[in-house]
Amino acid sequence: MMYTILLQAQGGSGWTSMVFMLAIVVVFYFFMIRPQQKKAKDQKKFTEEVAKGDYIVTIGGMHGRVAEIDGDTFILEVEKGGRIKFNRSSISMDSTKAIANKK
């Protein structure tokens, strides 16, 4: 008798728990996954649009102007003519935009 009551209680809440789980997945997608994908897409677009002469900041905090671009690498010109080679993926979109907004 007791097992029958427990089985009936579980059977009734099966749909409810499935809907609840689906709702959690949808909320997780819209608040976690989708914004990350958008941010990654914006970062990639930003790094592809960097041109010679642009002032940028790398992820490591190096400030300078782009002196040369060669495929996936670029030469960053820093103080007193110093030049350092970096990968395009090392450009920090957030820091570069923050510096540009201060000027």
Biotite code that builds the C-alpha atoms (Angstrom):
import biotite.structure as struc

atoms = struc.array([
    struc.Atom([0.000, 0.000, 0.000], chain_id="A", res_id=1, res_name="MET", atom_name="CA", element="C"),
    struc.Atom([2.767, 2.430, 0.948], chain_id="A", res_id=2, res_name="MET", atom_name="CA", element="C"),
    struc.Atom([4.682, 1.692, -2.287], chain_id="A", res_id=3, res_name="TYR", atom_name="CA", element="C"),
    struc.Atom([1.580, 2.417, -4.362], chain_id="A", res_id=4, res_name="THR", atom_name="CA", element="C"),
    struc.Atom([1.220, 5.854, -2.800], chain_id="A", res_id=5, res_name="ILE", atom_name="CA", element="C"),
    struc.Atom([4.895, 6.647, -3.436], chain_id="A", res_id=6, res_name="LEU", atom_name="CA", element="C"),
    struc.Atom([4.677, 5.498, -7.057], chain_id="A", res_id=7, res_name="LEU", atom_name="CA", element="C"),
    struc.Atom([1.591, 7.629, -7.637], chain_id="A", res_id=8, res_name="GLN", atom_name="CA", element="C"),
    struc.Atom([3.293, 10.658, -6.103], chain_id="A", res_id=9, res_name="ALA", atom_name="CA", element="C"),
    struc.Atom([6.315, 10.201, -8.356], chain_id="A", res_id=10, res_name="GLN", atom_name="CA", element="C"),
    struc.Atom([4.238, 9.656, -11.475], chain_id="A", res_id=11, res_name="GLY", atom_name="CA", element="C"),
    struc.Atom([2.351, 12.923, -11.016], chain_id="A", res_id=12, res_name="GLY", atom_name="CA", element="C"),
    struc.Atom([5.461, 15.038, -10.580], chain_id="A", res_id=13, res_name="SER", atom_name="CA", element="C"),
    struc.Atom([7.358, 13.499, -13.523], chain_id="A", res_id=14, res_name="GLY", atom_name="CA", element="C"),
    struc.Atom([6.092, 16.059, -16.010], chain_id="A", res_id=15, res_name="TRP", atom_name="CA", element="C"),
    struc.Atom([6.602, 18.873, -13.578], chain_id="A", res_id=16, res_name="THR", atom_name="CA", element="C"),
    struc.Atom([10.217, 17.952, -12.966], chain_id="A", res_id=17, res_name="SER", atom_name="CA", element="C"),
    struc.Atom([10.871, 17.563, -16.710], chain_id="A", res_id=18, res_name="MET", atom_name="CA", element="C"),
    struc.Atom([9.427, 21.028, -17.421], chain_id="A", res_id=19, res_name="VAL", atom_name="CA", element="C"),
    struc.Atom([11.459, 22.452, -14.545], chain_id="A", res_id=20, res_name="PHE", atom_name="CA", element="C"),
    struc.Atom([14.680, 20.869, -15.851], chain_id="A", res_id=21, res_name="MET", atom_name="CA", element="C"),
    struc.Atom([13.966, 22.175, -19.362], chain_id="A", res_id=22, res_name="LEU", atom_name="CA", element="C"),
    struc.Atom([13.373, 25.657, -17.939], chain_id="A", res_id=23, res_name="ALA", atom_name="CA", element="C"),
    struc.Atom([16.731, 25.504, -16.130], chain_id="A", res_id=24, res_name="ILE", atom_name="CA", element="C"),
    struc.Atom([18.506, 24.532, -19.363], chain_id="A", res_id=25, res_name="VAL", atom_name="CA", element="C"),
    struc.Atom([16.838, 27.391, -21.280], chain_id="A", res_id=26, res_name="VAL", atom_name="CA", element="C"),
    struc.Atom([17.711, 29.949, -18.597], chain_id="A", res_id=27, res_name="VAL", atom_name="CA", element="C"),
    struc.Atom([21.286, 28.626, -18.433], chain_id="A", res_id=28, res_name="PHE", atom_name="CA", element="C"),
    struc.Atom([21.607, 28.992, -22.212], chain_id="A", res_id=29, res_name="TYR", atom_name="CA", element="C"),
    struc.Atom([20.288, 32.563, -22.371], chain_id="A", res_id=30, res_name="PHE", atom_name="CA", element="C"),
    struc.Atom([22.179, 33.870, -19.340], chain_id="A", res_id=31, res_name="PHE", atom_name="CA", element="C"),
    struc.Atom([25.470, 31.941, -19.565], chain_id="A", res_id=32, res_name="MET", atom_name="CA", element="C"),
    struc.Atom([26.240, 30.353, -22.948], chain_id="A", res_id=33, res_name="ILE", atom_name="CA", element="C"),
    struc.Atom([24.792, 32.894, -25.379], chain_id="A", res_id=34, res_name="ARG", atom_name="CA", element="C"),
    struc.Atom([26.539, 35.962, -23.877], chain_id="A", res_id=35, res_name="PRO", atom_name="CA", element="C"),
    struc.Atom([29.878, 34.103, -23.867], chain_id="A", res_id=36, res_name="GLN", atom_name="CA", element="C"),
    struc.Atom([29.471, 33.220, -27.541], chain_id="A", res_id=37, res_name="GLN", atom_name="CA", element="C"),
    struc.Atom([28.612, 36.835, -28.370], chain_id="A", res_id=38, res_name="LYS", atom_name="CA", element="C"),
    struc.Atom([31.634, 38.126, -26.451], chain_id="A", res_id=39, res_name="LYS", atom_name="CA", element="C"),
    struc.Atom([33.952, 35.664, -28.231], chain_id="A", res_id=40, res_name="ALA", atom_name="CA", element="C"),
    struc.Atom([32.523, 36.709, -31.610], chain_id="A", res_id=41, res_name="LYS", atom_name="CA", element="C"),
    struc.Atom([33.009, 40.414, -30.797], chain_id="A", res_id=42, res_name="ASP", atom_name="CA", element="C"),
    struc.Atom([36.598, 39.789, -29.620], chain_id="A", res_id=43, res_name="GLN", atom_name="CA", element="C"),
    struc.Atom([37.435, 37.920, -32.832], chain_id="A", res_id=44, res_name="LYS", atom_name="CA", element="C"),
    struc.Atom([35.927, 40.699, -34.983], chain_id="A", res_id=45, res_name="LYS", atom_name="CA", element="C"),
    struc.Atom([37.854, 43.320, -33.012], chain_id="A", res_id=46, res_name="PHE", atom_name="CA", element="C"),
    struc.Atom([41.208, 41.563, -33.419], chain_id="A", res_id=47, res_name="THR", atom_name="CA", element="C"),
    struc.Atom([40.615, 41.080, -37.153], chain_id="A", res_id=48, res_name="GLU", atom_name="CA", element="C"),
    struc.Atom([39.905, 44.805, -37.610], chain_id="A", res_id=49, res_name="GLU", atom_name="CA", element="C"),
    struc.Atom([43.111, 46.011, -35.921], chain_id="A", res_id=50, res_name="VAL", atom_name="CA", element="C"),
    struc.Atom([45.145, 47.989, -38.438], chain_id="A", res_id=51, res_name="ALA", atom_name="CA", element="C"),
    struc.Atom([48.616, 49.479, -38.648], chain_id="A", res_id=52, res_name="LYS", atom_name="CA", element="C"),
    struc.Atom([48.874, 52.586, -36.468], chain_id="A", res_id=53, res_name="GLY", atom_name="CA", element="C"),
    struc.Atom([46.156, 51.558, -33.986], chain_id="A", res_id=54, res_name="ASP", atom_name="CA", element="C"),
    struc.Atom([46.926, 52.027, -30.313], chain_id="A", res_id=55, res_name="TYR", atom_name="CA", element="C"),
    struc.Atom([46.256, 48.777, -28.445], chain_id="A", res_id=56, res_name="ILE", atom_name="CA", element="C"),
    struc.Atom([46.752, 47.051, -25.103], chain_id="A", res_id=57, res_name="VAL", atom_name="CA", element="C"),
    struc.Atom([47.694, 43.376, -24.907], chain_id="A", res_id=58, res_name="THR", atom_name="CA", element="C"),
    struc.Atom([46.214, 40.910, -22.446], chain_id="A", res_id=59, res_name="ILE", atom_name="CA", element="C"),
    struc.Atom([49.504, 41.097, -20.542], chain_id="A", res_id=60, res_name="GLY", atom_name="CA", element="C"),
    struc.Atom([49.190, 44.880, -20.198], chain_id="A", res_id=61, res_name="GLY", atom_name="CA", element="C"),
    struc.Atom([51.676, 46.023, -22.861], chain_id="A", res_id=62, res_name="MET", atom_name="CA", element="C"),
    struc.Atom([50.650, 49.374, -24.401], chain_id="A", res_id=63, res_name="HIS", atom_name="CA", element="C"),
    struc.Atom([51.747, 50.508, -27.836], chain_id="A", res_id=64, res_name="GLY", atom_name="CA", element="C"),
    struc.Atom([50.968, 51.144, -31.492], chain_id="A", res_id=65, res_name="ARG", atom_name="CA", element="C"),
    struc.Atom([50.734, 48.472, -34.156], chain_id="A", res_id=66, res_name="VAL", atom_name="CA", element="C"),
    struc.Atom([53.769, 48.939, -36.410], chain_id="A", res_id=67, res_name="ALA", atom_name="CA", element="C"),
    struc.Atom([53.332, 45.926, -38.715], chain_id="A", res_id=68, res_name="GLU", atom_name="CA", element="C"),
    struc.Atom([50.786, 43.173, -39.263], chain_id="A", res_id=69, res_name="ILE", atom_name="CA", element="C"),
    struc.Atom([51.768, 39.802, -40.682], chain_id="A", res_id=70, res_name="ASP", atom_name="CA", element="C"),
    struc.Atom([48.959, 37.217, -40.717], chain_id="A", res_id=71, res_name="GLY", atom_name="CA", element="C"),
    struc.Atom([48.271, 36.112, -37.151], chain_id="A", res_id=72, res_name="ASP", atom_name="CA", element="C"),
    struc.Atom([51.082, 38.183, -35.648], chain_id="A", res_id=73, res_name="THR", atom_name="CA", element="C"),
    struc.Atom([51.809, 41.873, -35.314], chain_id="A", res_id=74, res_name="PHE", atom_name="CA", element="C"),
    struc.Atom([54.697, 44.052, -34.216], chain_id="A", res_id=75, res_name="ILE", atom_name="CA", element="C"),
    struc.Atom([53.884, 46.362, -31.314], chain_id="A", res_id=76, res_name="LEU", atom_name="CA", element="C"),
    struc.Atom([55.945, 49.535, -31.136], chain_id="A", res_id=77, res_name="GLU", atom_name="CA", element="C"),
    struc.Atom([56.486, 50.609, -27.544], chain_id="A", res_id=78, res_name="VAL", atom_name="CA", element="C"),
    struc.Atom([58.405, 53.496, -25.944], chain_id="A", res_id=79, res_name="GLU", atom_name="CA", element="C"),
    struc.Atom([61.615, 54.762, -27.527], chain_id="A", res_id=80, res_name="LYS", atom_name="CA", element="C"),
    struc.Atom([61.303, 52.662, -30.669], chain_id="A", res_id=81, res_name="GLY", atom_name="CA", element="C"),
    struc.Atom([61.177, 49.269, -28.960], chain_id="A", res_id=82, res_name="GLY", atom_name="CA", element="C"),
    struc.Atom([59.368, 46.649, -31.035], chain_id="A", res_id=83, res_name="ARG", atom_name="CA", element="C"),
    struc.Atom([57.855, 43.402, -29.770], chain_id="A", res_id=84, res_name="ILE", atom_name="CA", element="C"),
    struc.Atom([56.153, 40.637, -31.759], chain_id="A", res_id=85, res_name="LYS", atom_name="CA", element="C"),
    struc.Atom([52.767, 39.341, -30.496], chain_id="A", res_id=86, res_name="PHE", atom_name="CA", element="C"),
    struc.Atom([49.985, 37.051, -31.687], chain_id="A", res_id=87, res_name="ASN", atom_name="CA", element="C"),
    struc.Atom([46.719, 38.718, -32.640], chain_id="A", res_id=88, res_name="ARG", atom_name="CA", element="C"),
    struc.Atom([44.934, 36.717, -29.952], chain_id="A", res_id=89, res_name="SER", atom_name="CA", element="C"),
    struc.Atom([46.857, 38.660, -27.285], chain_id="A", res_id=90, res_name="SER", atom_name="CA", element="C"),
    struc.Atom([44.975, 41.913, -27.969], chain_id="A", res_id=91, res_name="ILE", atom_name="CA", element="C"),
    struc.Atom([42.681, 42.921, -25.114], chain_id="A", res_id=92, res_name="SER", atom_name="CA", element="C"),
    struc.Atom([39.508, 44.401, -26.563], chain_id="A", res_id=93, res_name="MET", atom_name="CA", element="C"),
    struc.Atom([38.229, 45.683, -23.200], chain_id="A", res_id=94, res_name="ASP", atom_name="CA", element="C"),
    struc.Atom([41.448, 47.468, -22.203], chain_id="A", res_id=95, res_name="SER", atom_name="CA", element="C"),
    struc.Atom([41.960, 48.979, -25.634], chain_id="A", res_id=96, res_name="THR", atom_name="CA", element="C"),
    struc.Atom([38.421, 50.384, -25.687], chain_id="A", res_id=97, res_name="LYS", atom_name="CA", element="C"),
    struc.Atom([38.822, 51.718, -22.128], chain_id="A", res_id=98, res_name="ALA", atom_name="CA", element="C"),
    struc.Atom([42.009, 53.578, -23.123], chain_id="A", res_id=99, res_name="ILE", atom_name="CA", element="C"),
    struc.Atom([40.312, 54.976, -26.248], chain_id="A", res_id=100, res_name="ALA", atom_name="CA", element="C"),
    struc.Atom([37.353, 56.248, -24.210], chain_id="A", res_id=101, res_name="ASN", atom_name="CA", element="C"),
    struc.Atom([39.640, 58.143, -21.787], chain_id="A", res_id=102, res_name="LYS", atom_name="CA", element="C"),
    struc.Atom([41.205, 60.227, -24.567], chain_id="A", res_id=103, res_name="LYS", atom_name="CA", element="C"),
])
